[in-house]
Amino acid sequence: MERSSTAWLPNALADRSFREITGYALLALIIYYLAVLLYRLTFHPLARYPGRLGEKLSDWPLVCYCIKGNRHIKQLLAHEKYGPVVRDGPNSISFRSPSALKAIYGNNAHVKKGDWYLTLDISAGAPSVQMVIDQHQHALRRRVISPAFSERALRDAEPLINANAKKLCEKLADAVKCAKDQWSEPLNLQQWIAYYGYDFISDLAFGRSFELLDHEDHRFVPSVLKSASQFLYYVGYLPFAALVRPMMGTSIQDHFPGQSAKDSLKYTKLANNRLAERIEREHARKKGDGSYDRKDIFHYLLNSKDPLTGKAFTVEELQADTSLLIAAGSDGVTLAICALLFYSLQTPHILEKLAREIREAFKTPEDIKTPKLNQLPYLHACIEESLRIAPPKPGSLPRIVLPGGTEIDGHHIPAGTTVGVSHYVIHRNPDVFPQPNSFRPERWIVSDALSQDQIAAAKRAFCPFGIGPMNCVGKNMAYVATKLALAHLFWRYDFRIHGKLAGGGGVDLEEGRKDEREYQLWDWIIGFPDGPVVEVRSRI
């Protein structure tokens, strides 16, 4: 009996010992993290820089901003409060000056791309040209892809873009069903501009458009890209992103929580199927004399080789680059057009001057061509101002300082630090752009009040497509697509506001979004807007 009554003691002691060990381990973990937090506030090399307390202590605020789409707003408010240099992460510094922009993103910058870029193209099996981290590899890829965006390639692509711009106007006429000189019912113009953006870029990338302007079959694509961008944006900044990446693009991703993860995989499969079809059609289009009956962007991508190495694109690289082209090309052009309309509708003299310049330059829609469009200074100034106030990539692009550290605006930044300049923030720097929240196309035109030197200074801070060797390779194509669409829209239609101009801020929104006159963006890698809602009137 005595033995049996005490037989439980060794097990009890063992259980108690395990609980004690667990408790000590938990206590040690808490002490460790408290020590880390204390270090970040006191002895860390960046401890002297101002910033929000939560951002100094943890990367989780950044993840939350990326989920909500307000990272650019938070960055702007931080700089307005703390000044030109802000600590926006435990190991991260944000700048807003033109000199910092050049030091971080310009030629010979002593930095490299951060690991965030590893997440974005993981499903494709290879990085797109914009996501390549190694500078040598990026230069190689850039040489291969450059012919697809050369002046010759843009001349070949212009008829395809122009045809989609004309179709946009035709489908708008079908949608509003109004006689000449009669105002339509209100419509969200952003949706139709987005259809145009995806149609022209898919036409160039895959040899046939998604036909969003024609019917509803593929109108899920914009929402897929939007949710996928949101998902990839915040996943790339997770503290444990390195553990998540191997699961992305695999069957495991089918079981990720939320629709966003599934949308990302869905779009990748769609793009890859279109890519395979396009490769097959390329061979069928070759004529007997070796020429081709159609030279779109994909034609140049498929037939380009590095002039130094003879290396061509792999299928995985083509998948990554076409996916990037669809997402960035369509949404960037959509944002530029919609922001221009949003702000010009609030300022009648801008709207009238722009419409008059376009209508006086072209007698018929068939006359609208790029060479003449490039001679319209006010149209170009309006587009520049639209890209300034609503940049396609609002947030900062992370760069990691290389060994030895670097000097930025008089500050020695140690190796391993993440640095960046938000396009949204620098474009609202009042030291560079007076009245930064006002839409003023005149700031890009030489006049008695504005010298060429002043405009040149503004251009040094102007970075809607990035700067330096890793800037957006499709920049010139975006200008062509934006100008063609705006010219056709203003030639055929008048526009006016219906009640409150949807797409702006509101008093019930968060700090930084309360101005009804400011076009609102949601920063999910690319800036996503909503609106404007307008009434249109056909002139023909």
Secondary structure, DSSP 8 states (H G I E B T S, - for coil): -HHHHHTTHHHHHHHHHHHHHHHHHHHHHHHHHHHHHHHHHHTSTTTTS---HHHHH-SHHHHHHHHHT-HHHHHHHHHHHH-SEEEEETTEEEE-SHHHHHHHHSTT-SEEE-TTHHHHTGGGTS--GGG--SHHHHHHHHHHHGGGGSHHHHHHHHHHHHHHHHHHHHHHHHHH---TT-B---EEHHHHHHHHHHHHHHHHHHSS---TTT-STTTTHHHHHHHHHHHHHHHTTSTTHHHHGGGTTSGGGGGSSSHHHHHHHHHHHHHHHHHHHHHHHHHHTB-TTS-BS---HHHHHHH-B-TTT--B--HHHHHHHHHHHHHHHHHHHHHHHHHHHHHHHT-HHHHHHHHHHHHHH-SSGGG--HHHHTT-HHHHHHHHHHHHHS-SS-S---EEE-TT-EEETTEEE-TT-EEEE-HHHHTT-TTTSSSTTS--GGGGS-BTTB-HHHHHHHHTT--TT--GGGS-TTHHHHHHHHHHHHHHHHHHEEEEE-SS-TTB--TTS-TT---TTSB--EESSSEE----EEEEEE--
